[in-house]
Amino acid sequence: MKNPASYLSTHLLTILTICFIVGIWCSPHLQQHFDIGSPATIIFLLLVVVAGIFFLRGRAYQAQLLLTICTLLVGYLHGLAHFQTPDFDQHIYNLIQNKSEVILTGHLKQMVSYNGKMSQAVIELRSIRRQGTKFHQPANGLVRLSLKGRWPKKITPGDRIVVRAEIKRPRSFHTPGIFDYARFLAQKDIWVTGYIRSPLFIKELANDPSFSGKYKYLPEKLRTHIGNYLDQNLAPPFASIYRALILGDRSNVPPAILELFKATGTFHILAISGIHMAVIATLLYLIFYWLLSRSEYLLLHFSVRKIVACLSIPILSGYALLAGMNSPVTRAVIMSIIVLLALCTDRKKSPAPLVATAAFIILVFDPQQLFSVSFQLSFTAVSGILFILPILQKHIFKEQEPEQKQTSGIDKLYKYILSALLVSVTATLVTAPITLSTFNRISTIGPLANLIIEPLICLWCLPAGIIALPLLWLSPETANIFLHFGSYGISTALYASQLLAKLPFASVYLATPPLHYVLLYYFTLFLCVRHFMLKPKKTTALLLAPLLIAIALFVNNYRTSPNRQIARVTYIDVGQGSATLLESGDHTILIDGGGSSFSSRNVGETVIAPFLWNKGITTVKTIIITHPDADHYNGLEYIVKHFSPAIVWVRDLRGHDKKYRKFIRDTREKGVEIKMPGTGDILLETELTLQCLANLKGKAFKNTRSGLSANTGLIIKGCFGEYCFLFPGDINISMEQFLLAQYLSLEADTLLSAHHGSKTSNSEEFLATVSPRYTVVSAGTSTKGYFPHQSFLDTCKALNIETFITAKDGSIEFEVNKTSTTVRTTHRFQQNPLYPLVFSTQAPDSKVIEQDRPE
């Protein structure tokens, strides 16, 4: 290795980029306000002055060393500046606090996406008019609007429109580990979302006649035109995949097809990235070189290769605009342009500056990209392929003697297949921790599937689609021929995906790896690469280390040794529903697992499972369904499928709908034991005890106020030492009176409020008998005023009961040991959507549990 000064000078750009990235990464974790007079700014200015003095005195090494520290601080300040909410008064984020019916005017910013049910449009605002006012007030910012059905075709990007919509600040479920929709939108500078009730509420206005108004939205207009052409001339599955490959729009790809690509580890093919740019650049090179080489004058006086490279740059840049300029597209086009410029200037092409320059340019313009999974996967995969793949190839393909370099066609085919397989294996190895941390899923057949499917899509379908693009205007009939020819490649790829996805263990679901596992993995990988570069003949064994760690990621569920001295009870924020996780020792119990019946998302797949994986849980031993209402069980089918419960306790086997009976039938077919507890039965007896205080099946009473049958279900009580939790389900006041008359042991320290805190439940007498210190209301934000009802909150306040509401406090965790209790709620730093969700301690000082409960 060179001395530090020489190494720093040689790799200065790469080191500065790494420092810049580290600085940006630190900005959300230190959680400070951006202030030009902050200590970090003052330190930065002092370091710049000192570095300048060193440089002027000819001490380059010291100046470069200080420059790295300055770059780290610049990254931190740059990231911090972009982690602030909009601060100008006319921004829509500051104009809208609560859900409001408004009239908006602005321009349609980009191509409208459509998923088969809903259209999604982004409006660049100019003004807003509220209900009860006569005049519009200036407004700016972006708003994402949803419309059921198709967007009006005559309105395209750049058109000036007026819209009547119901808008609000977006809110994700405040549950760690899930896809954070609000943060995802904020990273795209979208701070408000809305819903348009009807296409009749959209009207086109006179457009801006200026030059900028006419051409600013031209790429998006072209995207829309191409997308509409594909929809009109191809069958839906083929049109949706062509949209993904050419335009970067996956919104209309059927879920079943998306699942095939995910299961086979080929989902990345549907995102425009380096291989797409390579195909386009190759086509451009062949076409331009063939055309220019017809000229004898050009061949004799100029370098045709350099002319071709220069001509390719603007076309690649234009295609990047056409593809939406997301992170993989931007990275790919920047790297392609750098390579082409290096070719034009006869400069040596080195992978480290290439990757560093692309990352630096993207993060200078948008540091939020660092926290997007597309940026992380894209740059990690490319870095692995550029740095690790050549080492593997050098090790596997031994250098041949000059007289042995004549190889047969079979040998060339073998090398091509093995090289393609190595590319896929390398990309899988370097991205495995990020993939698991984000998707909790990895494909075991990914390298094999990529070897088969990637050529079909990228070397058959994609070139046909790219060639068809200019022909859409020149000769639509010829364009259709190419598009239909490419469709056969899509059909073949889908057929191969179906066969591969049926293989046993084609993809596996795993828990989120802890940070120290990820750091250990990449550190070991770095050591392997570094040692092999220095001593290629002595490090064969070291190359197995990443593979061994990868295997460990599969077999280890990442959880630390069970702590039998602590119990954790987490009321998961699932919206208008209920799901509670109990943990003690090696026991994990889920009481209920459902969300809103009106949601199109499966709460088990989108909320409960990601939360469990985020906690390192891969097995839920026991599931308890208090009663068969959909908002208490409709997410459990996914949990049963992926978390292998041993037993499911239910009130009864029939319920009151077909979906519940199907769930019972499917659960039994998976070999899960289903039991119905009786009153007083012990469901679990360890450090944590669970008891069914009552099974109220058949104990229906008429509610004299509503005339409806009162809810019947399981009344569950869990105790850890002297601390108890009560889960009464959705019982109403009539059933509460029945329970009180049975003189059951209802006392508990924490009560999950009956029926989500409604006014038809939670009578004062019942609350006084249970005598909890805390009540938890599991409810959604859209039910404010009913769940919980104000009368319930008033009663709790009168009885000195502290109340937590998942709609306000997010997921709520109670950690109990033998002497104290700590309550944690989920929040963001200063309610800023750009910051991640974290559990925070509600009671910093541990509260001593009373050994003698009050009468």
VOPA-713377 format. One record per residue (C-alpha): x, z, y; residue in one letter. Coordinates in steps of 0.02 Angstrom, whole numbers, padded with zeros to 5 digits, always signed. Each point is the difference from the previous one (the first is absolute). Layout:
XZYA;...
END
This chain:
+00000+00000+00000M;+00059-00037+00176K;+00038+00140+00120N;-00154+00067+00093P;+00042-00087+00164A;+00018-00170-00083S;-00156+00026-00106Y;-00103+00050+00152L;+00060-00150+00099S;-00033-00121-00143T;-00176+00064-00038H;-00049+00055+00176L;-00164-00096+00008L;-00059+00066-00168T;+00048+00180+00041I;-00084-00009+00171L;-00160-00067-00080T;+00000+00142-00127I;+00022+00127+00141C;-00141-00084+00097F;-00113+00012-00154I;+00043+00183-00029V;-00039+00039+00181G;-00171-00083-00011I;-00036+00089-00164W;+00037+00169+00081C;-00119-00029+00146S;-00165+00048-00087P;+00077+00144-00096H;+00069+00092+00152L;-00170-00019+00086Q;+00039+00006+00184Q;-00072-00083+00154H;+00096-00146+00071F;+00081+00057+00161D;+00132-00095+00096I;+00076+00167+00049G;+00007+00069-00177S;+00162+00074-00072P;+00019-00151-00114A;+00001-00117+00151T;+00128+00106+00092I;+00113+00008-00153I;-00016-00188-00020F;+00053-00033+00180L;+00149+00117-00016L;+00055-00085-00162L;-00013-00171+00081V;+00113+00057+00142V;+00127+00075-00120V;-00004-00154-00111A;+00031-00110+00153G;+00150+00105+00048I;+00073-00014-00176F;-00027-00188+00001F;+00085-00024+00169L;+00149+00100-00062R;+00019-00111-00153G;-00061+00127-00127R;-00120-00117-00088A;-00027+00107-00156Y;-00058+00152+00099Q;-00110-00111+00108A;-00081-00079-00153Q;-00026+00170-00080L;-00091+00062+00154L;-00097-00163+00005L;-00073+00039-00172T;-00062+00169+00063I;-00070-00084+00156C;-00091-00126-00109T;-00075+00140-00103L;-00065+00083+00159L;-00064-00167+00064V;-00095-00023-00163G;-00073+00175+00015Y;-00056-00026+00181L;-00062-00175-00037H;-00103+00062-00147G;-00065+00148+00099L;-00057-00113+00141A;-00101-00101-00125H;-00077+00154-00080F;-00106+00039+00152Q;-00185-00036+00019T;-00047-00123+00138P;+00018+00091+00166D;-00083-00118+00125F;-00177+00043+00051D;-00076-00172-00031Q;+00055-00009-00181H;-00149+00002-00118I;+00075+00149-00093Y;-00018+00108+00155N;-00171-00070+00046L;-00079+00042-00169I;-00001+00177-00067Q;-00153-00004-00114N;-00103-00133-00086K;-00084-00106+00134S;-00111-00153+00016E;+00086-00116+00124V;+00012-00180+00060I;+00175-00073-00007L;+00075-00157+00075T;+00166-00073-00051G;+00088-00133-00102H;-00002-00021-00187L;+00184+00035-00034K;+00031-00066-00175Q;-00075-00085-00151M;-00151+00094-00066V;+00020+00066-00178S;-00141+00003-00126Y;-00002+00095-00166N;-00160-00073-00070G;-00111+00132+00081K;+00069+00047+00170M;+00089-00094+00138S;+00139+00086+00098Q;+00040-00059+00177A;+00124+00066+00128V;-00053-00010+00182I;+00121+00007+00147E;-00103+00093+00129L;-00031-00042+00182R;-00147+00114+00043S;-00125+00124-00070I;-00176+00050+00047R;-00073+00163-00063R;-00180+00042-00036Q;-00093+00055+00155G;+00116-00093+00120T;-00030-00166+00089K;+00177-00059+00028F;+00152-00040-00105H;+00159+00097+00031Q;+00175-00070-00036P;+00068+00041-00172A;+00145-00058-00107N;+00068+00026-00174G;-00050-00066-00170L;-00160+00039-00096V;-00030-00046-00182R;-00183-00043-00027L;-00091-00019-00166S;-00149-00114-00030L;-00102-00011-00159K;+00008-00179-00061G;+00092-00149+00074R;+00067-00006+00177W;-00078-00140+00107P;+00104-00156-00036K;-00011-00069+00176K;+00094+00152+00070I;+00186-00018-00033T;+00156+00095+00059P;+00024-00010+00187G;-00185-00017+00038D;-00068+00120+00129R;-00148+00097-00068I;-00119+00142+00039V;-00046+00117-00142V;-00120+00144-00022R;+00073+00124-00123A;+00009+00181-00052E;+00181+00056+00019I;+00100+00157-00036K;+00175+00061-00032R;+00039-00031-00184P;+00022+00151-00113R;+00074+00002-00174S;-00037+00136-00124F;+00121+00139+00045H;+00072+00008-00175T;+00188-00015-00027P;+00056-00140-00113G;-00142-00123+00033I;+00009-00164+00093F;-00008+00053+00183D;-00113-00131+00078Y;+00004+00075+00175A;+00191+00001+00000R;+00007-00176-00071F;-00107-00063+00145L;+00095+00099+00131A;+00163-00078-00060Q;-00082-00168+00038K;-00048+00066+00174D;-00185+00009-00049I;-00070+00168+00055W;-00187-00032-00005V;-00113-00080-00130T;-00182-00050+00003G;-00147-00079-00087Y;-00108-00146+00056I;-00176+00014-00069R;-00042-00185+00008S;+00080-00168+00043P;-00133-00009+00136L;+00100+00133+00093F;+00146-00122+00023I;-00003-00127+00140K;+00132-00124+00056E;+00047-00004+00185L;+00091-00130+00104A;+00182-00011-00053N;+00155+00025+00105D;+00055-00173+00063P;+00179+00054+00040S;+00150-00065-00097F;+00039+00169-00077S;-00182+00027-00046G;-00004-00169-00087K;+00160+00012-00103Y;+00025+00186-00025K;-00117+00002-00149Y;+00046-00172-00069L;+00085+00065-00160P;-00152+00106-00042E;-00116-00147+00035K;+00101-00104-00122L;-00007+00140-00129R;-00188+00006+00017T;-00017-00189-00018H;+00111-00003-00155I;-00092+00148-00077G;-00169-00081+00028N;+00063-00163-00076Y;+00061+00091-00156L;-00166+00091-00018D;-00098-00162+00014Q;+00104-00106-00119N;+00055+00119-00138L;-00086+00118-00120A;-00002+00180+00066P;+00139+00072-00111P;+00119-00144+00041F;-00043+00002+00185A;+00031+00187+00012S;+00170-00012-00085I;+00051-00148+00108Y;-00050+00103+00152R;+00116+00138-00059A;+00145-00117-00039L;-00010-00109+00156I;-00084+00107+00133L;+00043+00177-00057G;-00185+00047-00015D;-00044+00092-00161R;-00166+00068+00061S;-00107-00117-00105N;+00099+00005-00162V;-00121+00069-00132P;+00040+00180-00054P;+00015-00055-00182A;+00137-00125+00045I;+00089+00127+00109L;-00003+00120-00148E;+00082-00132-00111L;+00143-00023+00122F;+00020+00189+00018K;-00002+00032-00187A;+00133-00133-00031T;+00112+00053+00144G;-00020-00168+00089T;-00104+00059+00148F;+00145-00037+00118H;-00024-00186-00032I;-00160+00007+00102L;+00099+00059+00153A;+00095-00131+00098I;+00183+00047-00014S;+00175-00068-00029G;-00040-00109-00149I;-00140-00085+00096H;+00118-00035+00145M;+00132-00063-00122A;-00124-00124-00075V;-00051-00060+00173I;+00181-00012+00060A;+00046-00100-00156T;-00143-00122+00026L;+00047-00020+00183L;+00182-00027-00045Y;-00041-00134-00130L;-00120-00092+00116I;+00110+00005+00156F;+00160-00039-00094Y;-00079-00150-00084W;-00066-00065+00166L;+00159+00028+00101L;+00116-00066-00135S;-00085-00169+00021R;+00099-00015+00162S;+00180-00058-00025E;+00042+00050+00179Y;-00051+00181-00029L;+00095+00009-00164L;+00160-00063+00082L;-00004+00100+00163H;-00092+00163-00036F;-00024+00132-00132S;-00172-00041-00068V;-00010+00170-00086R;+00016+00089+00168K;-00129-00112+00082I;-00120+00036-00143V;+00031+00186+00020A;-00037-00009+00187C;-00159-00099-00029L;-00060+00125-00131S;+00011+00152+00115I;-00149-00039+00115P;-00108-00053-00148I;+00037+00161-00095L;-00036+00100+00158S;-00165-00092+00023G;-00049+00033-00180Y;+00039+00186+00023A;-00124+00002+00145L;-00125-00091-00109L;+00023+00130-00138A;-00040+00146+00115G;+00176+00068+00035M;-00019+00154-00110N;+00155+00097-00052S;+00053-00103-00154P;-00030-00163+00095V;+00099+00059+00151T;+00143+00062-00109R;+00004-00162-00099A;-00002-00115+00151V;+00132+00101+00094I;+00117-00003-00150M;-00034-00186-00026S;+00040-00038+00181I;+00161+00102-00007I;+00056-00093-00156V;-00039-00168+00080L;+00092+00047+00160L;+00150+00056-00103A;-00005-00169-00086L;-00003-00089+00168C;+00147+00101+00068T;+00103+00002-00162D;+00001+00189-00002R;+00019+00100-00159K;-00166+00063-00066K;+00011+00185-00048S;-00153+00089-00071P;+00024+00167+00090A;-00006-00068+00180P;-00141-00117-00054L;-00113+00141-00058V;+00055+00117+00141A;-00037-00127+00136T;-00174-00037-00068A;-00043+00185-00014A;+00070+00040+00172F;-00098-00139+00086I;-00164+00051-00082I;+00022+00185+00040L;+00050-00031+00180V;-00167-00084+00030F;-00103+00114-00113D;+00079+00160-00069P;-00164+00042-00087Q;+00044-00135-00127Q;+00125+00119-00078L;-00144+00105-00067F;-00097-00146-00073S;+00016-00030-00186V;+00019-00188+00025S;+00157+00027+00105F;+00072+00125-00123Q;-00032-00105-00155L;+00053-00161+00083S;+00169+00060+00063F;+00037+00107-00152T;-00032-00145-00119A;+00101-00124+00102V;+00144+00123+00019S;+00003+00031-00187G;-00001-00186-00040I;+00137-00039+00127L;+00116+00144-00045F;-00034+00050-00180I;-00048-00165-00081L;+00170-00083+00027P;+00085+00149-00082I;-00114-00009-00152L;+00024-00188-00013Q;+00189+00019+00012K;-00004+00130-00137H;-00115-00097-00117I;+00060-00177+00030F;+00185+00016-00035K;+00114-00116+00096E;+00039-00151-00109Q;+00164-00088-00018E;+00008-00172+00086P;-00002-00092-00167E;-00155+00098-00053Q;-00106-00038+00153K;-00090-00145-00083Q;-00167+00074-00050T;-00146-00074-00092S;-00177-00013+00067G;-00053+00144-00111I;+00137+00110+00073D;-00055-00044+00177K;-00181+00039-00044L;+00054+00165-00077Y;+00097+00047+00157K;-00147-00048+00111Y;-00123+00105-00100I;+00119+00148-00009L;+00038-00012+00187S;-00186-00004+00041A;-00027+00150-00113L;+00143+00093+00085L;-00078-00033+00171V;-00164+00077-00056S;+00085+00147-00087V;+00107+00035+00155T;-00150-00007+00117A;-00098+00115-00116T;+00142+00126-00012L;+00033+00014+00186V;-00184+00009+00050T;-00062+00114-00141A;+00000+00164+00101P;-00089-00081+00148I;-00127-00083-00114T;-00037+00164-00087L;-00009+00097+00163S;-00126-00123+00072T;-00102-00066-00146F;+00036+00127-00139N;+00008-00147-00117R;+00137-00108-00073I;-00006-00149-00116S;+00107+00011-00156T;-00016-00188-00027I;+00040-00046+00180G;+00166-00090-00035P;-00076-00102-00142L;-00158-00039+00098A;+00100-00056+00152N;+00103-00114-00110L;-00160-00090-00053I;-00120+00014+00147I;+00118-00017+00149E;+00054-00179-00042P;-00181-00051-00027L;-00051+00065+00171I;+00156-00026+00105C;+00066-00162-00076L;-00165-00084-00039W;-00145+00065+00101C;+00093+00047+00161L;+00093-00167+00025P;-00163-00094-00029A;-00086+00107+00131G;+00141-00018+00127I;+00003-00189-00020I;-00189-00003+00022A;+00006+00091+00168L;+00048-00145+00114P;-00109-00116-00104L;-00156+00099+00048L;+00003-00096+00165W;+00085-00161-00057L;-00088-00033-00164S;-00123+00132-00063P;-00029-00096-00163E;+00185+00006-00041T;+00007+00184+00049A;-00140+00036-00124N;+00099-00085-00138I;+00149+00115+00031F;-00111+00154+00015L;-00090-00036-00163H;+00165-00037-00084F;+00062+00171+00056G;-00161+00079-00063S;+00052-00041-00178Y;+00155+00106+00029G;-00111+00143+00059I;-00111-00017-00155S;+00152+00005-00114T;+00071+00151+00092A;-00166+00094-00013L;-00014-00039-00185Y;+00177+00064-00029A;-00039+00156+00103S;-00153+00038-00106Q;+00102-00011-00160L;+00141+00107+00067L;-00116+00131+00075A;-00076+00030-00172K;+00167+00056-00072L;+00009+00186-00041P;+00070+00103+00143F;+00012-00154+00111A;-00008+00117+00149S;+00007+00189+00011V;-00059+00124+00129Y;+00121+00137+00052L;+00008+00143+00123A;+00085-00018+00169T;+00186+00037-00022P;+00067+00142+00110P;+00122-00045+00138L;+00149+00075-00092H;-00036-00113-00150Y;-00002-00152+00113V;+00161+00050+00087L;+00085+00034-00167L;-00057-00169-00065Y;+00069-00099+00146Y;+00159+00103+00010F;+00036-00036-00183T;-00038-00183+00026L;+00120-00004+00147F;+00138+00083-00102L;-00024-00127-00139C;+00015-00147+00118V;+00147+00075+00093R;+00098+00044-00158H;-00034-00168-00079F;+00066-00089+00155M;+00160+00102-00010L;+00023+00008-00189K;-00111-00131-00081P;+00073+00027-00175K;-00027+00187-00008K;-00177+00024+00059T;-00110-00077-00133T;-00067+00171-00045A;-00037+00039+00182L;-00115-00151+00009L;-00114+00089-00123L;-00023+00150+00116A;-00138-00079+00109P;-00089-00056-00158L;+00007+00176-00070L;-00068+00071+00162I;-00136-00133+00000A;-00049+00057-00175I;-00001+00180+00063A;-00121-00054+00136L;-00118-00058-00136F;+00005+00152-00114V;+00014+00139+00129N;-00155+00052+00095N;+00113+00071+00138Y;-00085+00169+00005R;+00105+00155+00005T;-00017+00134-00134S;-00174+00077+00002P;-00012+00154+00110N;-00121+00118-00084R;+00007+00122+00144Q;-00088-00120+00119I;-00167-00090-00005A;-00045-00143+00116R;-00176-00058+00037V;-00016-00159+00104T;-00165-00061+00070Y;+00035-00186+00013I;-00066-00097+00148D;-00104-00135-00085V;-00127-00025+00140G;-00181+00036-00044Q;+00031+00064-00176G;+00095+00134-00092S;+00163+00015-00096A;+00102+00159-00026T;+00167+00015-00088L;+00053+00164-00081L;+00182+00026-00054E;+00074+00147-00091S;+00150-00005-00114G;-00012-00160-00102D;-00190-00009+00019H;-00082-00126+00117T;-00189+00002+00018I;-00108-00115+00103L;-00172+00063+00050I;-00107-00151+00046D;+00071-00164+00062G;-00118-00107+00101G;-00023-00077+00171G;-00134-00086+00101S;-00120-00108-00100S;-00004-00124+00144F;+00186-00035+00000S;+00067-00159-00080S;+00161+00090-00047R;+00024+00100-00158N;+00049+00173+00061V;+00089+00037-00164G;+00114-00150+00020E;+00028+00009+00188T;+00004+00187+00035V;+00003+00120-00148I;+00126-00092-00111A;+00126-00034+00141P;-00012+00182+00053F;+00034+00059-00178L;+00147-00119-00020W;+00068+00055+00168N;+00004+00179-00066K;+00094-00058-00156G;-00152+00019-00113I;-00022-00126-00141T;-00119+00098-00112T;-00160+00093+00042V;-00038+00110-00149K;-00178+00049+00045T;-00139-00080+00102I;-00158+00093+00048I;-00153-00091+00069I;-00115+00127+00081T;-00148-00121+00000H;-00029-00187-00023P;-00023-00055+00181D;+00104-00154+00040A;+00095+00084+00141D;+00067+00125-00126H;+00053-00116-00142Y;+00011-00184+00054N;+00191+00005+00013G;+00032+00083-00167L;-00003-00157-00108E;+00167-00050+00077Y;+00069+00176-00022I;-00049+00006-00184V;+00083-00169-00027K;+00167+00044+00080H;+00019+00190-00015F;-00046+00029-00184S;-00110+00156+00009P;-00023+00098-00161A;-00175+00062+00041I;-00141-00034+00122V;-00128+00137+00033W;-00172-00062+00056V;-00171+00071+00037R;-00083-00120-00122D;+00028-00170-00079L;-00141-00102+00075R;-00001+00036+00185G;-00123-00102+00101H;+00077-00175+00011D;+00075-00134-00111K;+00172+00009+00081K;+00020+00182-00051Y;-00050-00037-00180R;+00122-00146-00003K;+00137+00115+00064F;-00038+00125-00139I;+00000-00138-00131R;+00163-00079+00062D;+00085+00170+00010T;-00045+00039-00180R;+00066-00169-00056E;+00169+00048+00073K;+00005+00150-00116G;-00034+00130+00134V;-00098+00153-00056E;-00159+00030+00099I;-00079+00172+00000K;-00149+00086+00082M;+00038+00182+00042P;-00127+00137-00014G;-00028+00141+00122T;+00147+00119-00004G;+00117-00116-00098D;+00186+00013+00038I;+00070-00174+00033L;+00181+00053+00027L;+00087+00165-00029E;+00180+00006+00060T;+00072+00070+00162E;-00143-00101+00075L;-00169+00034-00079T;-00150-00116+00015L;-00174+00056-00046Q;-00167-00087+00001C;-00110+00131+00083L;-00155-00104-00037A;-00055-00167-00068N;-00159-00032+00097L;-00059-00150-00099K;-00188+00017-00018G;-00010+00134+00135K;-00085-00112+00130A;-00108+00075+00136F;-00105-00075+00136K;+00070+00016+00173N;-00153+00046+00101T;+00072-00072+00159R;+00050-00171-00064S;-00105-00022-00157G;+00153-00062-00095L;+00072+00067-00162S;+00142+00119+00033A;+00170-00052-00064N;+00057+00068-00167T;+00177+00002-00064G;+00149+00105-00051L;+00048+00152+00104I;+00188+00019-00023I;+00108+00148+00049K;+00189-00002-00007G;+00110+00153+00022C;+00187+00022+00016F;+00034+00185-00007G;-00121+00080+00122E;-00027-00158+00102Y;-00153-00103-00046C;-00074-00170+00044F;-00183-00047-00022L;-00066-00177-00029F;-00192-00002+00009P;-00023-00190+00003G;-00152-00061+00098D;-00121+00142-00033I;-00131+00031+00133N;-00075+00161+00066I;-00128+00015-00141S;+00137-00007-00130M;+00106+00121+00101E;-00144+00124-00008Q;-00010-00025-00188F;+00186+00036-00020L;-00012+00155+00107L;-00141+00063-00110A;+00112-00016-00154Q;+00126+00124+00072Y;+00146-00115-00041L;+00176+00036+00059S;-00007-00119+00148L;+00129+00087+00109E;+00144-00112+00052A;+00135-00010+00132D;-00023-00187+00029T;-00165-00091-00016L;-00024-00188-00012L;-00159-00010+00103S;-00153-00054-00099A;-00062-00177+00032H;+00138-00039+00125H;-00060+00134+00122G;-00178-00065+00021S;-00140+00102+00077K;-00099-00004-00164T;+00137+00104-00083S;+00117+00143+00045N;-00130+00132+00044S;+00061+00153+00093E;-00043+00110-00149E;+00101-00109-00117F;+00151-00003+00116L;-00010+00188+00024A;-00001+00027-00189T;+00146-00116-00033V;+00088+00080+00149S;+00138-00131+00018P;+00139+00009+00126R;+00007-00190+00005Y;-00126-00138-00027T;+00048-00181-00025V;-00117-00144+00041V;+00038-00165-00088S;-00083-00131+00109A;+00031-00165+00089G;+00017-00035+00185T;-00157-00108+00007S;-00111+00146-00051T;+00040+00108+00149K;-00147+00111+00045G;-00072+00001-00176Y;+00150+00039-00111F;+00038+00131+00053P;-00156+00050+00095H;+00019+00104+00156Q;-00109+00139-00072S;+00124+00021-00143F;+00146+00010+00121L;-00093+00128+00104D;-00035+00107-00153T;+00183-00006-00052C;+00053+00051+00174K;-00123+00145+00001A;+00067+00060-00169L;+00181-00020+00059N;+00037-00136-00128I;+00136-00124+00047E;-00058-00179-00033T;+00105-00153-00044F;-00074-00175+00001I;+00088-00145-00087T;-00067-00122+00131A;+00095+00100+00132K;+00140+00088-00094D;+00036-00131-00133G;+00049+00055-00174S;+00011+00190-00006I;+00121+00092-00114E;-00010+00184-00047F;+00160+00070-00076E;-00030+00167-00083V;+00123+00121-00078N;-00022+00179-00055K;+00014+00071+00176T;-00036-00133+00129S;-00094-00159+00043T;+00057-00147+00106T;-00120-00132+00064V;+00064-00173+00046R;-00096-00140+00083T;+00047-00183+00021T;+00041-00066+00171H;+00104-00123+00101R;+00120+00045+00138F;-00106+00008+00158Q;-00138-00099-00090Q;+00107-00156+00021N;-00044-00130-00134P;+00180-00063-00002L;+00060+00163-00076Y;-00019+00036-00186P;-00124+00125-00071L;+00075+00168-00048V;-00061+00168-00062F;+00023+00136+00131S;-00018+00187-00023T;-00163+00064+00071Q;+00053+00180-00021A;+00188+00014+00033P;-00001+00185-00043D;-00054+00028-00179S;-00164+00092-00012K;-00006+00146-00120V;-00144-00013-00122I;-00113+00150+00000E;+00006+00085-00168Q;-00166+00088+00028D;-00132-00125+00052R;-00133+00058+00123P;-00169+00045-00071E;
END
